[in-house]
Amino acid sequence: MIHNNEQNHFKFSPSTWIIPSGLIILIWIIFYVDNSFHLHLNEHGIFPRTISGLQGVIFSPFLHGDLNHIASNSLPLFILTTALIYFYRDVSLKVLGYGILFSGIITWVIGRESYHIGASSLIYLLVSFIFFKGLRTQYYRLMALSFAVVLLYGGMIWYVFPQPEIVGESSISWEGHLAGLVTGFIFAMQFKTPDYVKDIQYEWEKPEFNPQDDAFMKRFDEDGNFVNLPKLEEIEVEQVEVSSEPIQYVYVFKENLEKKNDD
């Protein structure tokens, strides 16, 4: 059973897939152009605590170092952005826009002196927001989404802490991941979402329901046949109260004007 509020808020529209698809296409075009013409766009990423490095707050989510980097970010980014727009349509653009801005600024403040690039900070932002917001709403559909996100991406939590210098992982920006996680949590606490109506649960759907104690169910036998009809004395008949006051009739005399005119 789908309530009217679910029809209004949980509604699939073209924007549900167009925005995530456009985002993925854009980062792949930038990656292709950068590698084809050797533009070295990575230098436009976040370089902490420098004026020139502030440009990376906007540009860094669209820049990637190599094919493995962009490939590993593309699918999670598409799935999480789609889920965000479908389940949190009213605040989705705020989460994406402000999320890129604030997580980038936090990375610029706490990051190592190196170029920080990639959409992973945005992915951590989306994971954090969807998880904490679902728990905060206490609505079963959104809570189920939160647990699904944990099941799929819960292992990412280990990459928000400083990592030892491991071959192939030394370039991971844990600062960007941490910035996205913190920003998503703050947004989940601050951004308001509708109060979703809980499903109506009828008496016979409750675990403690006992058919033998129900007056209506007593009218049926074990085979489902309608038996044990109610007696007449069990049927309550509403008594109509008759007013004891006499009814007064008022007569008004109206002269026949047509007959008077004929005379």
GIRA-V985634 format. One record per residue. SS is DSSP state (~ for helix, > for strand, _ for the rest). Layout:
ss
SS
SS
This chain:
ss
_
_
_
~
~
~
~
~
~
_
_
_
_
~
~
~
~
~
~
~
~
~
~
~
~
~
~
~
~
~
~
~
~
~
~
~
~
_
_
_
~
~
~
~
_
>
>
_
_
_
_
~
~
~
~
~
~
~
~
~
~
~
_
_
_
_
~
~
~
~
~
~
~
~
~
~
~
~
~
~
~
~
~
~
~
~
~
_
~
~
~
~
~
~
~
~
~
~
~
~
~
~
~
~
~
~
~
~
~
~
_
_
_
_
>
>
_
_
_
~
~
~
~
~
~
~
~
~
~
~
~
~
~
~
~
~
~
_
_
~
~
~
~
~
~
~
~
~
~
~
~
~
~
~
~
~
~
~
~
~
_
_
_
_
_
_
_
_
_
_
_
_
_
~
~
~
~
~
~
~
~
~
~
~
~
~
~
~
~
~
_
_
_
_
_
_
_
_
_
_
_
_
~
~
~
_
_
_
_
_
~
~
~
_
_
_
~
~
~
>
_
_
_
_
_
>
_
_
_
_
_
~
~
~
_
_
_
_
_
_
_
_
_
_
_
_
_
_
_
_
_
_
_
_
_
_
~
~
~
~
~
~
_
